[in-house]
Amino acid sequence: MRLNFSIKTKIILMNMGILIPIIIFIYVTITNNLYSNVIKSNIDLLTKESYNTQVYISNYIEKDKGVDIETNFVHKAPLINTYLSKKLNYRIQIYDKNGDIMTDSVANRVTLFDKDITNAIKGNKAYVVKKIDGNIYILFSSPIYLKDATLGCVRYIYTLDIEEKFINNMFIIMGILAFMSILISWLLSKLLSEKIVGPIKKLKTVSQKVTKGEYDNRIKIRSGDEIEDLAETFNVMSESIKDYVESLKEERQKQKKFLDNVTHEFKTPLTAIIGYSEIIPKLKKQSDIDESLVFVKEEGIRLLKLVEELLDLSKLGKSEFKIDRKKNNLKEIIEEVLIIINPRLKKYEIEIIKDLCDIEVLIDKDKIKQVILNVLDNAIKYSECTNINIKLQIENEKVILNIIDDGIGIAKENISRLFEPTYRVNNLNSINNNGNGLGLCICKEIMKKQNGDIKIKSNLQEGTSIEIIFEGN
């Protein structure tokens, strides 16, 4: 059922819609701060008390110098517990160094073991805030140590009943104030809305036309107040909407082309995952299975990162594209890539010929790994090669990684367009004859952001050579 509201009602609802969230925000902020301050003040109190307790226990145990310290502590724990619970007037527990409870000032109760005990017996003061039977408690544990040895810990179970009642009373007071604020705001809105109904009706009429696509309509209001400013702003907005709608139509076409091609970048990690998932059932050694599972996990994580990277790549050429450059051994990265892509190399019986050396360069490891994977993946899928030669060398203070296949090659007229985001090579007689230029476009962008480059040399039936160029040290 559709509900129709008058303009006056809408103004009132608008004011209420603004006021109520603000009141809720103020309430939540005050309540949280109040609660945090209550917890903090009580923790400070318990912390100070824990120091007094430590001094008391140390002096009490050291009185019997002829008795073993731990044995003496075990024997005197009930007396210590009784003294502390009467002095402080709240529940006290004492635990040994193994985390087992020795004594509790309240009998026939659950021990309430929690992580504060574990931390305390390790020598650290710790606490947890917990709701038990409808009441909030601070469980504060402090280590008991003597002569650099931790004997156990003492726990203070402190109830926050009084503080909770205070916070509840604050909630009631704030509720009353909120109700009064809403009532006053409603009355003022009702009185003032009468004076602005006319201009708003004009705005409504013109806005209805705009919603139908009539962006050329303009409104003229001479009220001498903010409504007039609103009318002028509305006119500007109408013009902006008109221009924006036109730009959206163009952008929509670009987005469509981008989305048609974006799946390419997902294929590399997915291929590795699928390859290892096919190999795992055939493996017999647990070490080989574990190693394969590690690669599956790593590629899954990389796939997740790749989703974020592809979103960034919708802003190609802008500063939002992030690069985290660090010193990395390029040879090690290449070896990692070859391990990941090894199942596919075996599947298509492709031999890798390596000529590598240890060279450290300032790069983003994950992104360079993505570039190399992409280039090798293209060689496997599209080149119909039997050998891939990988060569690493230094020329003119530049580090150059050559990846050369003996496949079917690429026509010269296609090479210059391979780095265009939406260009497809459709004339390759390969495993997948629907080659995608988006991967190379991304590779080009990654290399440029790291002061490098990527170049392609190829002839039909003569193979393809990819040069990945890095900035030298």
C-alpha positions in Angstrom: 0.0 0.0 0.0 1.4 3.4 -1.0 1.5 6.1 1.6 1.0 9.7 0.4 2.5 12.5 2.5 1.9 16.2 2.3 4.9 18.5 1.9 4.5 19.7 5.5 4.7 16.1 6.7 7.7 15.5 4.6 9.5 18.5 6.2 8.6 17.2 9.6 9.8 13.7 8.8 13.0 15.2 7.3 13.7 17.0 10.5 13.0 14.0 12.5 15.2 11.9 10.2 18.1 14.3 11.0 17.4 14.7 14.7 16.8 11.1 15.7 20.1 9.8 14.3 22.0 12.6 16.0 20.3 11.8 19.3 21.2 8.1 18.8 24.8 9.0 18.0 25.1 11.2 21.0 23.6 8.5 23.2 25.9 5.8 21.9 28.9 8.0 22.2 28.2 9.1 25.7 27.2 5.6 26.8 30.4 4.0 25.3 32.6 6.7 26.8 30.9 6.4 30.2 31.2 2.6 30.0 34.8 2.8 29.0 35.7 5.3 31.7 33.9 3.1 34.3 35.9 0.1 33.2 39.1 2.1 33.1 38.7 3.6 36.6 37.9 0.2 38.1 40.9 -1.4 36.3 43.1 1.3 37.6 41.7 0.6 41.1 42.3 -3.2 40.8 45.8 -2.6 39.4 46.7 -0.5 42.4 45.2 -3.1 44.7 47.1 -5.9 43.0 50.4 -4.2 43.9 49.3 -4.1 47.6 48.3 -7.7 47.4 51.7 -8.7 45.9 53.5 -7.0 48.8 51.2 -8.6 51.4 51.6 -12.1 49.9 55.4 -11.7 49.6 55.8 -10.6 53.2 53.4 -13.3 54.5 55.1 -16.1 52.7 58.7 -15.0 53.5 57.9 -15.2 57.3 58.5 -18.9 57.1 62.0 -19.0 55.8 62.6 -22.6 56.5 59.8 -23.8 54.3 59.8 -24.2 50.5 58.2 -21.2 48.9 55.8 -23.0 46.6 54.8 -25.4 49.4 54.3 -22.5 51.8 52.2 -20.7 49.2 49.9 -23.7 48.7 49.4 -24.1 52.5 48.7 -20.4 53.0 46.6 -19.7 49.9 43.2 -20.3 51.8 44.3 -17.8 54.6 45.4 -15.3 52.0 42.2 -15.6 50.1 40.1 -15.2 53.3 42.0 -12.1 54.3 41.8 -10.4 50.9 38.1 -11.2 50.4 37.2 -9.7 53.8 39.4 -6.7 53.3 38.2 -5.9 49.7 34.6 -7.2 50.1 34.4 -9.0 46.8 35.1 -12.5 45.4 38.8 -13.6 45.3 40.3 -16.6 43.6 43.8 -17.9 43.8 45.4 -20.1 41.1 48.6 -22.0 41.0 51.2 -21.7 38.3 49.6 -24.4 36.3 46.3 -22.5 36.1 44.5 -24.8 38.5 42.3 -23.1 41.1 43.6 -23.4 44.7 41.0 -21.5 46.6 37.8 -19.4 46.0 36.2 -17.1 48.5 32.8 -18.1 47.3 32.1 -21.8 47.5 30.0 -24.0 45.2 30.4 -21.6 42.2 31.7 -22.0 38.7 35.4 -21.1 38.5 34.9 -18.9 35.4 38.2 -19.8 33.9 39.2 -17.4 31.1 42.2 -16.0 29.2 43.1 -13.6 32.0 44.2 -16.6 34.1 46.4 -17.8 31.2 48.1 -14.4 30.8 48.5 -13.8 34.5 50.4 -17.1 35.2 52.7 -16.0 32.3 53.6 -12.9 34.4 51.2 -10.3 32.9 48.4 -8.5 34.5 45.2 -9.2 32.5 41.4 -8.8 32.7 38.2 -9.6 30.9 34.8 -8.0 31.1 32.1 -10.7 31.3 28.3 -10.9 31.7 27.4 -13.6 34.2 23.8 -14.3 35.2 22.7 -10.9 33.9 25.4 -9.0 35.8 28.6 -7.5 34.4 31.8 -8.4 36.1 35.5 -7.5 35.7 37.7 -10.6 36.0 41.1 -9.1 36.9 44.1 -11.4 37.3 47.5 -10.5 38.7 50.6 -12.7 38.8 52.0 -13.7 42.2 55.8 -13.9 42.1 58.6 -14.2 44.7 62.3 -14.2 44.0 61.8 -14.0 40.2 59.5 -17.1 40.3 55.8 -17.0 39.4 53.9 -19.0 42.1 50.5 -18.4 40.5 48.0 -15.6 40.3 45.2 -13.9 42.3 42.0 -13.0 40.6 39.6 -10.3 41.6 36.0 -10.8 40.5 34.6 -7.3 40.7 30.8 -6.6 40.1 29.7 -3.5 38.2 26.1 -3.5 39.6 26.3 0.2 40.9 27.9 1.4 37.7 25.4 -0.4 35.6 22.5 1.2 37.5 24.1 4.6 37.0 24.4 4.0 33.2 20.8 2.8 33.1 19.6 6.0 34.9 21.6 8.1 32.4 19.8 6.2 29.6 16.4 7.2 31.1 17.4 10.8 31.5 18.7 11.0 28.0 15.5 9.4 26.8 13.4 12.1 28.4 15.6 14.8 26.9 15.4 13.2 23.5 11.6 13.0 23.6 11.4 16.7 24.5 13.8 17.6 21.7 11.7 15.7 19.2 8.5 17.3 20.4 9.9 20.8 20.2 11.4 20.1 16.7 8.0 18.8 15.5 6.2 21.9 16.7 8.8 24.3 15.0 8.7 22.3 11.8 4.9 22.4 11.7 4.9 26.3 12.1 7.7 27.0 9.6 6.6 24.6 6.9 3.5 26.7 6.2 5.8 29.5 4.8 7.8 27.3 2.5 5.0 25.0 1.1 4.4 27.2 -1.9 8.0 27.3 -3.2 8.5 23.7 -2.4 5.4 22.8 -4.5 7.0 24.6 -7.5 10.2 22.6 -6.9 8.2 19.4 -6.7 6.5 20.1 -10.0 9.7 20.9 -11.8 11.5 18.0 -10.2 8.8 15.6 -11.4 9.5 16.8 -15.0 13.2 16.3 -14.4 12.6 12.7 -13.3 11.0 12.1 -16.7 14.1 13.3 -18.4 13.0 16.8 -19.1 16.3 18.4 -18.0 15.7 21.7 -19.8 13.1 22.8 -17.3 14.0 25.7 -15.0 12.4 27.1 -11.9 12.1 30.7 -10.8 11.5 31.6 -7.2 11.9 35.0 -5.6 11.4 34.3 -1.9 14.6 36.0 -0.8 15.6 33.1 1.4 17.3 29.8 1.2 14.5 28.4 -0.9 15.5 30.8 -3.7 19.1 29.6 -3.4 17.8 26.1 -3.5 15.9 26.9 -6.7 19.1 28.3 -8.3 21.0 25.2 -7.2 18.3 23.0 -8.6 18.6 24.7 -12.0 22.4 24.2 -11.9 21.8 20.6 -10.8 19.4 20.0 -13.7 22.1 21.2 -16.1 24.7 19.0 -14.4 22.5 16.0 -14.5 21.9 16.5 -18.2 25.7 16.6 -18.8 26.3 13.7 -16.4 23.7 11.5 -18.1 25.4 12.0 -21.4 28.8 11.1 -19.9 27.3 8.1 -18.2 26.1 6.7 -21.6 29.6 7.0 -22.9 31.1 5.5 -19.8 28.7 2.6 -19.8 30.0 1.5 -23.2 33.6 1.7 -21.9 32.7 -0.2 -18.8 31.0 -2.9 -20.8 34.1 -3.4 -22.9 36.3 -3.5 -19.8 34.0 -6.1 -18.0 33.9 -8.2 -21.1 37.7 -8.6 -20.9 38.3 -8.5 -17.1 38.0 -12.3 -16.6 41.4 -12.7 -18.4 43.3 -11.7 -15.3 41.5 -14.3 -13.2 42.6 -17.2 -15.4 46.3 -17.3 -14.3 45.8 -18.1 -10.6 42.8 -20.2 -11.4 44.8 -22.2 -13.9 47.4 -22.9 -11.2 44.8 -23.9 -8.6 43.0 -26.2 -11.1 46.4 -27.7 -12.2 47.4 -28.6 -8.6 44.0 -29.8 -7.7 44.3 -32.3 -10.6 47.7 -33.4 -9.5 47.0 -33.8 -5.7 44.9 -37.0 -6.0 47.7 -38.6 -8.0 50.4 -37.8 -5.4 51.5 -40.4 -2.9 54.0 -38.6 -0.7 52.5 -36.4 2.0 55.2 -33.8 1.6 54.3 -33.4 -2.1 50.6 -33.1 -1.2 51.4 -30.5 1.5 53.6 -28.5 -0.9 50.8 -28.5 -3.6 48.3 -27.4 -1.0 50.6 -24.5 -0.1 50.6 -23.4 -3.8 46.8 -23.7 -4.0 46.4 -21.5 -0.9 48.9 -18.9 -2.2 47.2 -18.7 -5.6 43.8 -18.4 -3.8 45.2 -15.4 -1.8 46.7 -13.9 -4.9 43.3 -14.3 -6.7 41.7 -12.4 -3.9 44.3 -9.6 -4.2 43.8 -9.6 -8.0 40.1 -8.7 -7.5 41.2 -5.5 -5.8 43.9 -4.9 -8.4 41.3 -5.1 -11.2 39.2 -2.6 -9.5 42.2 -0.3 -9.4 42.8 -0.9 -13.0 39.5 0.7 -13.9 41.4 3.9 -13.1 44.4 3.2 -15.4 46.7 6.1 -15.5 45.7 7.6 -12.2 47.7 7.9 -9.0 45.4 5.5 -7.2 47.3 2.6 -8.7 49.5 1.5 -5.8 53.0 0.0 -6.0 54.9 -1.3 -3.0 58.6 -1.6 -4.2 61.2 -3.5 -2.2 64.5 -5.2 -2.9 63.7 -8.7 -4.3 65.8 -11.4 -6.0 64.4 -11.7 -9.6 65.7 -15.2 -10.1 63.8 -16.4 -7.0 60.6 -14.8 -8.3 61.0 -16.6 -11.7 61.5 -19.9 -10.0 58.4 -19.4 -7.9 56.4 -18.7 -11.0 57.7 -21.8 -12.8 56.7 -24.0 -9.8 53.2 -22.5 -9.9 52.8 -23.0 -13.6 54.6 -26.4 -13.8 51.3 -28.5 -14.0 50.3 -26.7 -17.2 53.8 -27.0 -18.7 53.6 -30.7 -18.2 50.1 -30.9 -19.5 51.1 -29.3 -22.8 54.6 -30.9 -22.9 56.4 -27.6 -22.9 60.1 -27.5 -21.9 61.6 -24.6 -20.1 65.2 -23.6 -20.9 66.6 -21.3 -18.2 69.6 -18.9 -18.2 69.2 -17.2 -14.9 71.5 -15.4 -12.4 70.9 -13.8 -9.0 69.9 -10.1 -9.5 68.3 -7.9 -6.9 65.9 -5.2 -8.2 63.6 -2.7 -6.5 60.2 -4.0 -7.4 56.7 -5.0 -6.2 57.1 -8.7 -5.9 53.4 -9.7 -6.2 52.8 -7.5 -9.3 56.0 -8.6 -11.0 55.0 -12.2 -10.3 51.6 -11.4 -11.9 53.4 -10.0 -15.0 55.6 -13.0 -15.5 52.7 -15.4 -14.9 50.7 -13.5 -17.5 53.4 -13.7 -20.1 54.0 -17.4 -19.6 50.3 -18.1 -19.5 49.9 -16.4 -22.9 52.8 -18.4 -24.3 51.2 -21.7 -23.1 47.7 -20.8 -24.3 48.2 -19.0 -27.6 51.7 -19.8 -29.1 51.5 -23.6 -29.5 55.1 -23.7 -28.5 57.2 -26.7 -27.4 60.0 -24.7 -25.8 60.2 -21.5 -23.8 63.6 -19.9 -23.2 63.9 -17.7 -20.1 67.0 -15.5 -20.0 68.0 -12.9 -17.4 70.7 -10.3 -18.3 71.9 -6.8 -17.6 72.2 -4.3 -20.5 73.0 -0.6 -20.3 72.3 -0.4 -16.6 68.9 -2.1 -17.2 67.9 -5.6 -16.1 66.1 -7.4 -18.9 64.1 -10.6 -18.6 63.6 -12.3 -22.0 60.8 -14.9 -22.4 61.1 -16.4 -25.9 58.8 -19.2 -27.3 59.1 -21.1 -30.5 55.4 -20.9 -31.3 53.3 -19.7 -34.2 54.1 -16.0 -33.5 52.0 -12.9 -34.0 51.3 -10.8 -37.1 53.2 -7.5 -37.1 50.0 -5.5 -37.6 48.6 -6.9 -34.3 51.7 -6.3 -32.1 51.2 -2.5 -31.8 47.7 -3.0 -30.5 48.3 -5.8 -28.0 48.6 -3.3 -25.1 45.2 -1.7 -25.7 42.7 -2.6 -22.9 39.9 -3.9 -25.1 41.8 -5.2 -28.2 41.4 -8.9 -29.1 43.5 -11.0 -31.4 41.1 -13.3 -33.1 43.2 -14.8 -35.9 45.6 -17.0 -33.9 45.5 -20.7 -34.6 46.1 -21.7 -31.0 44.8 -23.6 -28.0 42.5 -20.7 -27.3 42.0 -18.5 -30.4 40.3 -15.7 -28.5 43.4 -13.9 -27.3 42.9 -11.0 -24.8 44.8 -7.8 -24.8 43.8 -6.8 -21.3 46.4 -8.9 -19.6 49.3 -7.2 -21.4 47.7 -3.8 -20.9 47.8 -4.5 -17.1 51.4 -5.8 -17.4 52.4 -2.6 -19.2 50.8 -0.4 -16.6 52.5 -2.4 -13.7 56.0 -2.0 -15.4 55.6 1.7 -16.1 54.7 2.3 -12.4 58.0 0.7 -11.5 60.1 2.7 -14.0 60.2 -0.3 -16.3 58.7 -1.4 -19.6 57.5 -4.5 -21.5 58.1 -5.0 -25.3 57.1 -7.6 -27.8 58.9 -8.8 -30.9 57.3 -11.5 -33.1 56.8 -12.8 -36.6 54.3 -15.3 -37.8 55.6 -18.9 -37.6 58.9 -17.6 -36.0 57.9 -17.4 -32.3 57.5 -14.5 -29.9 60.0 -12.7 -27.7 58.8 -10.7 -24.7 61.3 -8.3 -23.1 60.4 -7.3 -19.5 62.7 -4.4 -18.6 63.5 -3.4 -15.0 65.2 -0.3 -13.6 68.8 -1.2 -12.6 70.3 -0.5 -9.2 
